[in-house]
Amino acid sequence: MPNADRRRVVVEPGGPVLVEGPVDLALPDGGTLHCDRFMVAICACRRSKRFPLCDTSHRRKVRESPE
């Protein structure tokens, strides 16, 4: 039986953590960020200028050549 309080969380390899919203994010400074979107992308790489929300900064990483 599904629980209405459960949230689906998807961990994208090399990308953000996607959480079905709406959600409240507890911040390190004690504050709370209220997100009303149906899907919330949480930064996992800490490159985002909007941290803790993802701004796709992980896509701009320069890859090292295999040589």
Short mmCIF file of the C-alpha atoms (twelve columns), coordinates in Angstrom:
data_MODEL
# 
_entry.id   MODEL 
# 
loop_
_atom_site.group_PDB 
_atom_site.id 
_atom_site.type_symbol 
_atom_site.label_atom_id 
_atom_site.label_alt_id 
_atom_site.label_comp_id 
_atom_site.label_asym_id 
_atom_site.label_seq_id 
_atom_site.Cartn_x 
_atom_site.Cartn_y 
_atom_site.Cartn_z 
_atom_site.pdbx_PDB_model_num 
ATOM 1  C CA . MET A 1  0.000  0.000  0.000   1 
ATOM 2  C CA . PRO A 2  1.572  3.351  -1.036  1 
ATOM 3  C CA . ASN A 3  2.341  5.846  1.709   1 
ATOM 4  C CA . ALA A 4  1.356  9.452  0.881   1 
ATOM 5  C CA . ASP A 5  4.288  10.735 2.994   1 
ATOM 6  C CA . ARG A 6  6.913  8.926  0.917   1 
ATOM 7  C CA . ARG A 7  8.907  10.787 -1.717  1 
ATOM 8  C CA . ARG A 8  10.640 9.273  -4.721  1 
ATOM 9  C CA . VAL A 9  14.362 10.126 -4.895  1 
ATOM 10 C CA . VAL A 10 16.434 9.493  -8.032  1 
ATOM 11 C CA . VAL A 11 20.223 9.704  -7.914  1 
ATOM 12 C CA . GLU A 12 21.518 10.662 -11.380 1 
ATOM 13 C CA . PRO A 13 25.089 9.433  -11.992 1 
ATOM 14 C CA . GLY A 14 27.234 12.546 -12.471 1 
ATOM 15 C CA . GLY A 15 24.219 14.778 -11.951 1 
ATOM 16 C CA . PRO A 16 21.767 16.006 -9.330  1 
ATOM 17 C CA . VAL A 17 19.612 14.141 -6.857  1 
ATOM 18 C CA . LEU A 18 16.011 14.407 -8.077  1 
ATOM 19 C CA . VAL A 19 13.282 14.471 -5.425  1 
ATOM 20 C CA . GLU A 20 9.559  14.424 -6.132  1 
ATOM 21 C CA . GLY A 21 8.165  17.623 -4.652  1 
ATOM 22 C CA . PRO A 22 6.952  19.616 -3.039  1 
ATOM 23 C CA . VAL A 23 9.709  19.438 -0.421  1 
ATOM 24 C CA . ASP A 24 11.269 21.504 2.347   1 
ATOM 25 C CA . LEU A 25 15.075 21.446 2.385   1 
ATOM 26 C CA . ALA A 26 16.768 21.887 5.751   1 
ATOM 27 C CA . LEU A 27 19.824 24.120 5.206   1 
ATOM 28 C CA . PRO A 28 23.115 23.950 7.144   1 
ATOM 29 C CA . ASP A 29 22.506 27.429 8.605   1 
ATOM 30 C CA . GLY A 30 19.270 26.224 10.197  1 
ATOM 31 C CA . GLY A 31 17.014 27.799 7.566   1 
ATOM 32 C CA . THR A 32 14.486 26.032 5.382   1 
ATOM 33 C CA . LEU A 33 14.073 26.265 1.626   1 
ATOM 34 C CA . HIS A 34 10.494 25.591 0.488   1 
ATOM 35 C CA . CYS A 35 10.260 24.059 -3.006  1 
ATOM 36 C CA . ASP A 36 6.797  23.713 -4.517  1 
ATOM 37 C CA . ARG A 37 7.907  22.193 -7.840  1 
ATOM 38 C CA . PHE A 38 6.768  18.683 -8.806  1 
ATOM 39 C CA . MET A 39 10.443 17.642 -9.169  1 
ATOM 40 C CA . VAL A 40 13.328 19.284 -7.300  1 
ATOM 41 C CA . ALA A 41 16.952 18.902 -8.479  1 
ATOM 42 C CA . ILE A 42 19.353 18.992 -5.537  1 
ATOM 43 C CA . CYS A 43 23.010 19.670 -6.323  1 
ATOM 44 C CA . ALA A 44 25.334 16.764 -5.553  1 
ATOM 45 C CA . CYS A 45 28.575 18.256 -6.947  1 
ATOM 46 C CA . ARG A 46 28.566 21.546 -4.982  1 
ATOM 47 C CA . ARG A 47 29.358 23.558 -8.166  1 
ATOM 48 C CA . SER A 48 25.929 25.187 -8.332  1 
ATOM 49 C CA . LYS A 49 25.670 28.925 -7.793  1 
ATOM 50 C CA . ARG A 50 22.148 28.203 -6.492  1 
ATOM 51 C CA . PHE A 51 23.287 25.487 -4.019  1 
ATOM 52 C CA . PRO A 52 21.581 23.422 -2.662  1 
ATOM 53 C CA . LEU A 53 19.517 23.556 -5.870  1 
ATOM 54 C CA . CYS A 54 21.106 22.351 -9.104  1 
ATOM 55 C CA . ASP A 55 21.813 24.882 -11.873 1 
ATOM 56 C CA . THR A 56 23.412 22.250 -14.209 1 
ATOM 57 C CA . SER A 57 26.955 23.413 -13.406 1 
ATOM 58 C CA . HIS A 58 27.971 19.723 -13.331 1 
ATOM 59 C CA . ARG A 59 27.592 19.713 -17.146 1 
ATOM 60 C CA . ARG A 60 30.366 22.309 -17.571 1 
ATOM 61 C CA . LYS A 61 33.073 20.144 -16.008 1 
ATOM 62 C CA . VAL A 62 36.080 19.879 -18.306 1 
ATOM 63 C CA . ARG A 63 36.943 16.243 -18.824 1 
ATOM 64 C CA . GLU A 64 40.563 15.174 -18.803 1 
ATOM 65 C CA . SER A 65 41.770 13.459 -21.966 1 
ATOM 66 C CA . PRO A 66 42.614 9.756  -21.551 1 
ATOM 67 C CA . GLU A 67 46.088 10.263 -23.050 1 
# 
